[in-house]
């Protein structure tokens, strides 16, 4: 997945660029969020930075509303020494698959 640009859920004046890890309806095993498993609600997505545990992402503030989505990042243009086209980056941290045991009460969002 390509990184997406969106407005910060904590500060609407700030724009953040992170990778989408899960979409609405997916169940994700989190890394430090207040709940270990989260079912992404309708109209939301889960984002994470490339530096797990050291990134201001969904593990800090939870699922992000699609209404905050601004754009897809395609290039790094600043600083000029890093100028390049971004390639999709696949991570080992993905939504849980259907064959994975679903946590008790996952269907109603209570984990």
N, C-alpha and C positions, 0 to 999 in steps of 0.2 A: 504493500500500500504506500501511496505517496503521502507526504506530510500535508496537513490541512492548516489553514489559517483561520482563527476564530477569535472572538472577543472573550476575554477572561471572564469566567462566571463570578469571580471575586471583585474585579475592577473593570467595568465596561470600557474604560478609556485605554486599556492595555490590549494589544493583540498578541496572541500566542501561536506558535507553530509546533505541532506535535503530530505523531502518527496515530491513525485510528486502529484500535485493537479489536473492538467489538461494536456491533450495530444493535439496534432495537431488537429485543427478543432473545439475544444471545445471553448465555450465562458465562461470566468470567470469574476466574480465580484471581483475586486481587493481591497486590504486593504492598501491604501496609495500610489499606483502607480500613475504616471502622468495622466493616463486614468482610468476612473471608471470601464469600461468594456473593455476587451481585447479578441479578437478572436486569439487563438494560431495558428501561421502560420505553414505551412507544415515544417516538419523537426525540430520542436521545442517542448518543454514541459514547464510547469509552476511549479515551486517548492516553497515550503514555509517551514519555520522552525516551531518548536513546540511552540515558544513563539511569538505569533502574535504581530506585532508592534515593537519587539525588536530583529529582526532576519535579517541577511544579506541574502536576498532571492530575488525571482522574483519581489517582491514589490519594491525592490531597483534598480534592473537592467533589469527587463523585462523577456520575454521568453528566454529560454536557448536552444542553438543548440544541437541536438542529437549527434553531433560530439564531444561534450565536455564530454559525458557520459563515465564513467570509469568502474564502477562496482555497484552491489547491495550490500548494507551493510546487514550482517546477524547476527553479534555479536558485542558486546562491549568487547574489550580486555584490554583497558587502561582507567583508572587505574584498577589494579587487583580487587580492592574492588567493582567495578561496573561490573565485568565480568558476562555476561549473553547473552542469545540468544535474538535477537530482534523479536518481534511479529508484525504483521501488525497492523497499527494504523489508525483507520478511524476517520475522522474529519467531522465536520458539514460544513466546507467550501469546497464545491464541485463545479464542473462546473454547469452552469445553465442548466436546463433540457429543452427538446424540447417544453414542454407546457408553459414554462416561456416566457413572451413577450420579443422578441428580440429588443434591442435598434435600433433606426433608423440608417440606413446605416451600420448595423452590417455585412452584406454580403460582402461589399467591404472593410472592415477593418477600416472604418473611424468612430470613436466614438466621 
